[in-house]
Amino acid sequence: MNKTLLIDIGITEYAAAWDLQKALHHERVSLSIPDTVLFTEHFNTYTIGKSGGDDHLLATKEELHEGNVSVFKIDRGGDITYHGPGQIVCYPIIDLNNYYLDIHRYMRDLEEVVIRTLDQFGIKAHREPEYTGVWVDGEKICAIGVKVSRWVTMHGFAFNVNTDLSYFGRIIPCGIFHKGVTSLSQLLERTIDISEVKKVVAEKFAEVFQTEIESASFEQFIQKFHINMEKEHASS
């Protein structure tokens, strides 16, 4: 059975997490680290993927400044989405050579992780035939966008748990005009212990990808694998 390290890096600025992903991707391609999954929450950020355009960002520069919201054009697939506190962002840095060489299947498996997680909370989620992501009653609860280079993955999914959904009102989420967004807390009408949801996500990731999850702190991880973040940042 494959083994995967799980590291919860807490709440992060988007740029720092993106730099970390690029560093770990380099290390995974070089076979210097095992398959690794990052959990994080981001400070308020809009990210625009390769198929996105500025016209789907509705917020003015003044609104972005007043709300302290960052904007990044990034190298994943997909359009525009929001990241913020109360949202579980999962970044698998895994080598698909250990699983299957099929990006579409990989994305369906990420959806399956979240669908099974929601089922544990009594929520029946589904896929939409025309769109990527996870949906409940026609509203998106989880956005997915990935990059795969040399069959090693980056980016991943953003799962709304206690997310402030008002931030989605200043974008056209994923470029989809006619559908809304939701969160686990909105569906259950209460604030959710996000640490409990992370535990279930980790369990379901292990099930779907048939891997053994081992948790480690970021400090333990860096020390064990001798990762020089400044060097990796310079090379990425």
N, C-alpha and C positions, 0 to 999 in steps of 0.2 A: 504494500500500500504506500502511496505517496505520503510525504509529510510536508506540512505547511506551517510556517511561523506566522503568528498573528501578533501584531503590534498596534496598540492603541496609542496614538500620538497626541490625543487630546484635541483642544481647539487650536486651530492654526490659521495664520494668514495664508491665503491661497498660493501666493508666490513661493513661500517656503515649502509647502507640501509638494508643489509641482517640481521644484528643484530636487527635493528628496526622491520623488518618483523617478526622475531622470537618472539620478545617481544610482538608485537601486536597480533600475533597468539595465544600466551598464554592467553592474556587478552580476546580475542574473545571467545576462548574455555571456559573460566571461566565466560563468559557473563558479563564481566566488561566494555566492550565497544560495541558500535553498529557496524554493517557492515561498513568497512572503505576501501577506495581506495586511494592508494598513487600514485602520479605522481612524477617522477624524471627524471633527465638526469644523466648519470654516466660519470666520467672520463674514459679514454680509458681502457677497460677491456675485456678480453676473459673469458667466463664462460663455463665450461664443465659439462653437465648434466650426469645423471646416466647411460645413454646408450652411452656416448661418450668415446673416447680414445685419448691418447696423440698423436697418429699418425695423427689426423686431425688438430693438431696445427703445422703449417708449419714454423712459425717464430722461429729463433734461440734465445738463451738466450741473445745474444748481441743485436739482433734486438728489443727484448722486452725491454731491458734496455735503448737502445737509444731512443725508442719511448715512454718510460715511460708508458708501458702497463702492467697492472696487470693480473694475471691468477688465477682463482678460480675453484676448483672442488666443485660442489654444489649438493644439494639434490632435484633438480627438475628433471622432465623427459626431455628427449631429448638429443641432442648431443652438439656440440660446437657452440657458437655464439659470436658476438661482441656487446659490448655496448659502446657508446661514446656520446659526445656532439652533439646536433642536433637531437637526437633520443628520442621520448617519450617512457619512460618505465612506464608501468602501473602495479601496484601490488595490486590486490584486496585481502583484508583480509575479506572474507565474509563467512557466515555460510550457506552452501547449504541446511540445514534443512529448511531454509526459502524460498527455491526455488524448488529444486528437487534433488534427490539423484542419480545423473547421471553425472559422470565425463566427459564422451564423449560429452554429450549435453553441459556441461559447456564450454568445449573447442570450440565447434562449436559456442556458443554464443559469446565468446571472438572474434572469427573470424568475426562474424556478426557485432560487434561493429565497427571494423576497415573497413569492406566492406562498411557499411553505411556512415562512415566518409569520405572515399575516394569518394563515390558517390557525396557527397556535394561539392567536388572540381572538379567534372567532370571526375573522373577516374573510369572506370569500372573494379573492382577487382573481383577475383574469388578464389575458393578453388581448390586444386589439389587432386584428389582422393587418391593418394598414400601418401600424405604428410600433416602434420599439418602446419598451417600458412595461410597467405593471399598473393595472387600472382597477378601480373599484367603482362599479355602477357608472362607467363611462368617464370617470375623473382619474387623472394620473396621480398616483401616490409615490411612484419611483421612476426617476429618469435614468437612462443608461446611455453612456457614450464611451467608446473604447478606442485605443490605438494598439495595434499589434505590429511589432517590428522584430524581424528575425524570430518570429513565433513566440516572443515574450510580450506579455500584455502590459498595458498602462491604463490609467484612468479607471472607470468602473461604473458604480451606480450611486445615486443620491436618493435616500429613502426618507420621506417626510414623516417624522415622528411627532415632535412638538413644534414643528416649524411655524414661523409667523408667515402665513400664506399671503399676507397683504403685499409682500415684495413681488409676488408673481403678477400683481396687477400692473406693474410698470414694464412688463415685457410681454411678448407673445410666446408663451412657454413652448420650447421645442418647435417653434414656427407653426403651431397648431391653433387656428383661430377659434374653433367652435367647440372646444372641450375645456373643462376646468381642471383644477388641481385640488387635492385633498391631503389629509394627514391622518395618521393613526389616532392622534388625540382628538381630532375633529370627529372622526367616526365613532370613537368610544366615549366622547363627551367628557373627557377627563385628561389631566396631565399624566403622561406616561413616564415611568422610570426608564430612562433611555439605556441605562446599564443592563437592565433585564432584556431589553430588545436586542442589544448587542450580543448577549449570550446566546439568544435564539438564532440570530443571524449566523453566528459562528458555527453552531450546531448544524444548521441547515446547509451551510457552505460545505461542511465536512461530509454530509450525506450526499449532496448532489455531485460533488467532485470526487467522492470516494477517497478522501484524504484524511490524514490524522492531523488535527490542529494542536499546535503547541504555542502557548502564549509566552511572550517575553516583553520586558520593558525595552524602550528604545535605547536606553543607556546600555543594558546588557547586550543588545543586538549589535550596537556600534563597536563595543569592546570585543565581543566574541569574533566578529568578522573583520575587525581592523579597517573599518571604512573611514576614509579621509574625506569628509564632506567638502572641504575647500578644493581638494584636488578634483573630485568628481564634478563639482559645479563648474570648474574651469574647463573640463573636458567635454561637458555636455553643451 
